[in-house]
Amino acid sequence: MRLLIKGGRVVDPASGMDQTSDLLIENGRILQLGSDLDSPDVQTVSASGLVVAPGLVDMHVHLREPGFEEKETVATGCAAAARGGVTTLVAMPNTRPTTDCPELIRLVREKAVSTGIHVFPAGAVTQGQKGEVLTDFTALHAAGAPAVTDDGVPVQNLALLRQALQTAKNLGIPLLDHCEDRDMVRNYAVNEGAVSEKLGLPGRPAIAEELQVMRDAMLAEETGAHVHICHISSGKAVDIVRRAKARGISITCETCPQYFTLTEEEILRQGTMARVNPPLRTIEDRQAILDGLVDGTIDAIVTDHAPHCQWEKEKPLPEAPSGMVGLETSLALALTGLYHTGLLPLSRVLGLMSSSPAAILGLEKGRIAEGSDGDLVIFDPDEEWTIDRNEFVSKGRNTPFHGFTVRGKVKYTISEGTVIYRED
């Protein structure tokens, strides 16, 4: 099968390429880049006036299946990914049962095959995410897990975490860590500060994140392992990573659109729709996240796509679950908040969402070159539209961005040379 993409602005962050070009895909791989390409028996897509970029790589997604299919399934989550230009994603292990064995890794991967999305489930660090006994990292990695994480229930036992890092280092895979001290944050709903005081609620202090980022940086230095900090939200945490990198420590980090777009004040406007872990923080923290993106401290933009049922989000703020969906809006929010404001050039934004996360995970994804996989997103970087949660294909409608006007619209998503999403 052949697919010919004509006349698009081809942007490849990995190589720095940014040029108007045709692109021919055959048997799932990019065969040729050039001008005035033609081929018999070919499906043609006109990309004139559009950007052709590597399919996005989202390294932090909750697909919910198995166990929570009422929130999301592999099929609906992958459909949302396609609509957002994401062709590769890492599924978190907090399913039921926990994704802590090779059989479940293979199950999720098999369920994703028909969707066209490349799903790589992360394996749990500990059995059942209980923080007591390590899983078999070797078996998980052999089954297709590119990383290990206990995500929302991070390992608190430092001796066990050190052992996990040593094991991950020997396998050459990163350990992804949700950095919040559980005793400090409990199940509190909002950032500790002015908003929590106004609501009369206990808060999740930023120091709970910062202490664990410092802990992880020190353990990464001591073990030589690669630690990746999930969804960084605190300005001081960003600075800890910045200083650790300057010392040559193997540490990377990610953030999400909500942390460079919103602040804790959104809780007062939207209540549970703005409840997420770690919480939305202060305007100073938001600026520090932006600074970290600009200076390269932050390595990736992810969604932490976390769908919940409507009835769950209708609970009172202290009782509702944390999380928001993001697969269908992340590119537009990143373009609106970073590219159209002039903070970052287009190639940098796309690199944070494709080539950089792929490199962190050791995946041969997120690039455009002859011989590489034909995974692409084609989008209009300037088209203005309004986010409407009622149009989502995800089962989740829990977004604080409903009604936001953004710029940047996905037109096509292509996986291995097959169009898996086309607008309208």
C-alpha positions in Angstrom: 0.0 0.0 0.0 1.2 3.5 -0.9 0.3 6.9 0.5 1.5 10.1 -1.1 1.3 13.3 0.9 1.7 16.4 -1.3 3.0 19.8 -0.7 3.0 20.0 3.1 5.4 21.9 5.4 7.4 19.0 6.7 8.8 19.6 10.2 11.0 17.0 11.8 12.3 18.1 15.2 14.9 15.3 15.4 16.8 16.4 12.3 15.8 20.1 12.2 14.2 19.7 8.8 11.5 22.3 8.0 10.7 22.5 4.3 7.9 22.2 1.8 8.0 18.6 0.5 6.1 15.6 -0.8 6.3 12.4 1.2 5.8 8.9 -0.1 5.0 6.0 2.3 5.1 2.4 1.2 4.5 -0.7 3.4 4.2 1.4 6.5 7.5 3.2 6.1 8.6 6.5 4.6 10.1 5.6 1.2 11.0 9.0 -0.2 11.0 12.8 0.6 11.2 15.2 -2.2 9.6 17.6 -4.7 7.0 16.6 -7.3 6.8 13.0 -6.3 4.4 10.7 -8.1 3.6 7.0 -8.0 1.1 4.7 -9.6 -1.7 3.2 -7.6 -1.3 5.6 -4.7 -3.7 7.2 -2.3 -3.0 11.0 -2.2 -3.5 13.4 0.6 -3.1 17.1 -0.1 -1.2 18.9 2.7 -0.9 22.3 1.0 -1.0 25.0 3.7 -0.7 22.4 6.4 2.1 21.1 8.7 3.3 17.5 8.4 4.9 16.4 11.6 5.9 13.1 13.3 2.9 11.4 15.0 2.8 12.6 18.6 4.3 10.4 21.4 2.4 10.7 24.6 4.3 9.0 27.4 1.6 9.3 30.1 -1.9 8.1 29.4 -4.5 6.2 31.4 -6.5 3.9 29.2 -8.3 2.3 32.2 -8.7 -1.1 30.6 -8.7 -3.7 32.1 -11.0 -3.1 35.1 -12.4 0.4 34.6 -14.0 0.1 31.1 -16.9 2.4 32.2 -14.3 5.3 32.3 -12.4 4.4 29.1 -11.4 1.4 27.0 -8.3 0.8 24.9 -10.5 1.3 21.8 -12.0 4.7 22.9 -8.7 5.9 24.3 -6.9 5.1 21.1 -9.7 6.8 19.1 -9.1 9.9 21.2 -5.4 9.7 20.6 -5.9 9.5 16.8 -8.2 12.6 17.0 -5.4 14.4 18.8 -2.6 13.5 16.4 -1.1 10.9 18.9 0.2 7.8 17.2 2.2 6.3 20.1 1.3 6.3 23.8 2.4 4.8 27.0 -0.4 3.4 29.2 -0.1 3.6 32.9 -0.4 0.4 35.0 -3.1 1.5 37.5 -5.7 -0.9 36.0 -7.6 -3.7 37.7 -5.7 -5.9 37.9 -2.6 -3.9 38.0 -0.4 -4.2 34.9 2.3 -6.0 36.8 2.9 -9.1 34.7 3.8 -9.9 31.1 0.3 -11.3 30.3 -1.4 -8.0 31.0 1.2 -6.1 29.0 0.5 -8.3 26.0 -3.2 -8.1 26.5 -3.3 -4.3 26.3 -1.0 -4.3 23.3 -3.1 -6.9 21.5 -6.3 -4.9 22.1 -4.6 -1.8 20.6 -3.5 -3.5 17.3 -6.8 -2.8 15.4 -6.8 0.9 16.4 -3.6 1.8 14.6 -2.2 3.4 17.7 1.1 2.0 19.0 0.4 1.3 22.7 3.3 0.5 25.0 2.0 -0.3 28.5 4.4 0.7 31.3 4.9 -2.1 33.9 4.3 -1.5 37.5 7.4 -1.2 39.8 5.8 -3.2 42.6 3.3 -6.0 42.6 -0.2 -4.6 42.7 1.4 -1.1 43.1 1.5 -1.9 46.8 5.1 -0.7 47.3 6.2 -4.0 48.9 7.7 -6.4 46.3 9.3 -5.6 43.0 7.8 -7.0 39.8 9.9 -8.9 37.3 11.3 -6.0 35.3 13.0 -8.3 32.8 9.8 -10.1 31.9 7.8 -6.9 31.7 10.3 -5.3 29.3 10.5 -8.4 27.2 6.7 -8.3 26.8 6.9 -4.7 25.5 7.0 -2.4 28.5 9.5 0.5 27.7 9.5 1.7 31.3 8.3 1.0 34.9 6.3 3.1 37.2 3.9 2.9 40.1 2.5 6.3 38.9 -0.1 7.6 41.4 1.1 5.5 44.3 4.8 6.2 44.2 7.2 3.9 46.1 7.9 5.4 49.5 10.3 2.7 50.7 13.7 4.1 49.8 15.6 0.9 50.0 13.1 -0.7 47.6 13.2 2.3 45.3 16.9 2.1 45.2 16.8 -1.5 44.3 14.2 -0.8 41.6 16.5 1.9 40.1 19.5 -0.5 40.1 17.4 -3.1 38.3 16.0 -0.6 35.8 19.5 0.6 35.0 20.8 -2.9 34.3 17.9 -3.2 31.8 18.5 0.2 30.3 15.0 1.5 30.9 13.8 4.6 32.8 11.8 4.6 36.0 8.9 7.1 35.7 8.0 8.6 39.1 5.0 10.5 40.3 6.6 12.7 42.9 4.3 13.5 45.9 5.0 12.3 49.4 1.8 10.3 50.2 1.8 11.2 53.9 1.8 14.9 53.1 -0.8 15.0 50.3 -3.2 12.2 51.5 -6.3 12.6 49.3 -6.4 16.4 49.5 -8.0 18.1 46.5 -6.1 21.4 45.9 -2.8 23.1 46.2 -1.9 24.2 49.7 -2.1 28.0 49.7 -4.5 30.9 49.1 -7.2 28.8 47.4 -7.2 25.9 49.9 -7.5 28.5 52.7 -10.3 30.3 51.0 -12.2 26.9 50.6 -11.3 25.8 54.1 -9.7 22.6 52.8 -6.4 21.0 53.6 -4.0 21.3 50.7 -1.3 19.4 48.8 1.9 21.3 49.5 4.4 21.9 46.8 7.2 20.7 49.2 5.7 17.2 48.9 6.6 17.2 45.3 9.9 18.9 45.7 11.2 16.6 48.4 10.6 13.6 46.2 12.1 15.1 43.1 15.2 15.8 45.2 15.2 12.3 46.6 14.9 10.9 43.0 17.7 13.1 41.7 20.0 11.9 44.5 19.2 8.3 43.9 19.7 8.7 40.2 23.1 10.2 40.9 24.1 7.4 43.3 22.8 4.5 41.1 23.5 5.9 37.7 19.9 5.0 36.7 17.6 7.1 34.5 14.8 8.7 36.6 12.0 10.5 34.8 9.8 12.9 36.8 6.1 12.7 35.8 3.9 15.7 35.4 6.1 18.3 37.1 4.1 21.2 38.5 6.2 23.1 41.0 8.7 25.8 40.2 11.1 24.7 42.8 10.9 21.1 41.5 11.8 22.4 38.0 14.9 24.1 39.5 15.9 20.9 41.3 15.9 19.1 37.9 17.7 22.0 36.3 20.5 21.8 38.8 20.7 18.0 38.7 21.0 18.1 34.9 23.8 20.6 35.2 25.7 18.0 37.4 25.3 15.3 34.7 22.6 13.3 36.6 20.5 11.1 34.3 17.1 12.8 35.0 14.4 14.0 32.7 10.9 15.3 33.3 7.6 16.0 31.7 4.7 18.5 32.2 1.1 18.8 30.9 -0.8 21.6 29.2 -2.8 22.3 32.4 0.4 23.3 34.3 1.6 25.9 31.8 -2.0 27.2 31.1 -4.0 27.2 34.3 -3.4 28.0 38.0 -5.0 27.0 41.3 -7.6 29.8 40.8 -9.3 27.5 38.2 -10.6 25.4 41.2 -12.7 28.4 42.2 -14.2 28.6 38.8 -14.6 24.9 37.8 -14.4 22.9 41.0 -13.8 19.2 40.4 -13.1 19.7 36.6 -9.8 21.4 37.7 -8.9 18.8 40.3 -5.8 16.9 39.3 -2.7 15.3 40.9 -0.3 17.0 41.4 -2.6 20.0 41.7 -2.7 23.2 39.7 -0.4 25.6 41.5 0.3 29.3 41.7 0.9 31.8 38.9 4.6 31.8 39.9 4.7 28.0 39.5 3.1 28.3 36.1 5.7 30.8 35.0 8.5 28.5 36.2 7.0 25.7 34.1 7.1 28.0 31.1 10.7 28.9 31.9 11.6 25.3 32.2 10.1 24.6 28.7 11.9 27.5 27.2 15.4 26.7 28.6 15.1 22.9 28.0 14.9 21.7 31.6 11.5 20.1 30.8 11.9 17.4 28.2 8.4 16.4 27.2 4.8 17.5 27.1 2.3 14.8 28.0 -1.4 14.7 28.8 -1.8 12.5 31.9 -5.1 11.6 30.1 -7.2 10.5 33.1 -10.9 9.9 32.2 -13.6 9.6 34.9 -17.3 9.1 34.8 -19.5 12.2 35.0 -21.2 11.0 38.3 -17.7 10.7 39.9 -16.8 14.3 39.0 -20.2 15.5 40.3 -19.2 14.5 43.8 -18.1 17.3 46.3 -14.6 18.6 45.7 -12.9 16.7 48.6 -14.5 13.4 47.4 -14.3 13.5 43.6 -11.4 11.7 41.8 -8.5 13.7 40.5 -7.7 13.8 36.8 -8.7 15.3 33.4 -8.7 14.1 29.8 -6.3 15.6 27.3 -5.5 13.4 24.3 -7.8 15.4 22.0 -6.7 18.8 23.1 -3.0 18.6 23.9 -1.6 19.7 20.6 -3.9 22.7 20.3 -3.2 23.8 23.8 0.6 23.5 23.3 0.4 25.4 20.1 -1.8 28.1 21.6 0.2 28.5 24.8 3.7 28.1 23.5 4.0 28.6 19.7 1.4 31.3 19.1 2.7 33.3 22.1 6.2 33.3 20.6 7.7 31.4 23.5 8.9 28.4 21.4 9.3 27.8 17.7 7.1 25.2 16.1 9.8 22.6 15.9 10.5 22.8 19.6 6.9 22.4 20.5 6.6 19.4 18.3 9.9 17.9 19.6 8.6 18.1 23.2 5.6 16.0 22.0 7.3 13.5 19.7 11.1 13.0 19.3 12.0 13.8 22.9 9.6 11.5 24.6 10.5 8.8 22.1 14.2 9.2 22.9 13.5 9.0 26.7 11.7 5.7 26.2 14.1 4.3 23.6 11.4 4.0 21.0 12.1 4.3 17.2 9.3 6.8 16.9 8.8 10.6 16.6 10.8 11.4 13.5 10.4 11.8 9.8 13.2 10.3 7.6 13.5 7.9 4.8 13.2 4.4 6.3 11.4 5.5 9.5 7.8 4.5 10.4 5.1 6.3 8.5 3.5 7.8 11.6 2.4 11.4 11.0 0.1 14.1 12.1 -1.1 16.7 9.6 -2.5 19.9 11.1 -3.4 23.5 10.4 -1.3 25.4 13.0 -3.4 28.6 12.7 -7.0 27.3 12.6 -9.1 28.7 15.5 -11.7 26.5 17.2 -13.5 26.1 20.4 -13.0 23.0 22.6 -16.3 21.2 23.1 -16.2 18.2 25.5 -19.5 16.9 24.0 -17.6 16.2 20.7 -14.9 14.1 22.4 -14.6 10.5 21.3 -13.0 9.6 24.6 -15.5 8.4 27.2 -14.2 11.0 29.5 -15.7 14.5 29.4 -13.7 15.8 32.4 -11.8 18.7 31.0 -11.3 22.2 32.4 -10.8 23.4 28.9 -14.4 23.2 27.7 -15.2 26.4 25.9 -11.6 27.5 25.5 -10.7 29.0 22.1 -7.5 27.5 20.8 -5.4 27.6 17.6 -4.2 24.5 15.8 -6.4 21.8 14.3 -5.6 18.2 13.5 -6.7 17.3 9.9 -5.2 13.8 9.5 -3.5 11.2 11.7 -1.5 8.5 9.9 -0.1 5.3 11.4 2.3 3.3 9.3 1.0 4.8 6.1 -2.7 4.3 6.9 -5.0 7.2 7.6 -6.6 6.4 11.0 -8.2 9.8 11.6 -9.5 12.4 9.1 -11.3 15.5 10.2 -15.1 15.2 9.5 
